Amino acid sequence: MVNKMKLKSLFFFLLLLCLSFNTAIANTKTSSIKQRQYIVCGTSQDHKSLAYKKNGQWHGFDADICRAIASAFLDNPERFKLIPVSRNNIGKALNSGQIDIMLGNSSLSSSEEVSLYVTPVDTLYYDRQIFAAREKRTAQSMRDFEGSKVCVMRDSTASIFLDEYNQKHALGFKILQMPSLISLKEAFYTNRCELISDSEIYLKHIISDVKTSNPAEILPEEIAYIPIKAYTAGNNPNLNIAMRWIINALKLADTANITSQNITTFLASKNPSVQNLLGIEPKTWQKLRLEPEWVQNYIPIFGNYQQILDRNIGASSELNIDIKHNNMIEKGGFLISQPFI
């Protein structure tokens, strides 16, 4: 009996020690960000609308989200770094501490999340998987492309969705799997395949970047909507929570119709969620060890979630993508915010 009690006591001691150790790691990560005085975000430079430099300044969707994180942690939207990280290196970059959060055009499967030991933060936006055709033709439907060679990225969600689409509609596509986005682009423009399938953001970029006498064209067919997510390392739950509420804050501002033009009118709001969001009541942000008034300072310059999306991906961007599916759910889209209480 005594031995059993000792074993139980030892078990609970080790359990508490393990929990304390994991909490210490998470708190150390948050403290190290404040100590080094900058945020490090992973990005994909294969998608220009996400991160690119112009006149020495970072622009793009990922740059603006990373600025929001820097504002929340450090009260300065320019205290950040963007590092290109390939899909294969996401887990290594996060778990080694090379980056604090992975943005980019990433959509990992459940098995990848487990094997890479990463945790989703939130859905950043939904990208559409579509087709582009190498040569313009008069096509009434995808049936006119039956039996075509189609290039797609190997071991990707795009590859899985394309295979399902091909089987469902019995189109007899000859699917060519490419090892990287660069090889995918090269195969398409050297006529190894008549069609290419990937995200709308990527396809619009490569079509605008490559100038030929017979330009490729985007086809109207939609294969799937792909949730693009942000990720943190699996051993940093506190950091993950902080990042999630930062991104949610921008979405919540959108839901509440708080914009760069009207934010000052909300400072007198009696809504508890809005008071917490804007730092009028600072305790919630303080519990997360973040700057209470960061939303007040950020939104007048960079806008809420919809304004950020529109500027970098939507109608106000070079891509001019219809992003109605990236509206908040209250406005007919797929994105969701939570009250900040």
RATAHU-V308484 format. One record per helix or strand of 3 or more residues. SS is the DSSP state (a for helix, b for strand). FROM is the first residue (numbers start at 1). TO is the last residue. If there is no record, write none. Layout:
SS | FROM | TO
SS | FROM | TO
This chain:
a | 2 | 36
b | 39 | 43
b | 52 | 54
b | 57 | 59
a | 61 | 74
b | 80 | 84
a | 87 | 95
a | 110 | 116
b | 118 | 133
a | 142 | 145
b | 149 | 153
a | 157 | 169
b | 174 | 178
a | 181 | 189
b | 195 | 199
a | 200 | 209
b | 217 | 233
a | 237 | 255
a | 263 | 266
a | 272 | 277
a | 283 | 287
a | 294 | 302
a | 305 | 312
a | 324 | 326
a | 329 | 331
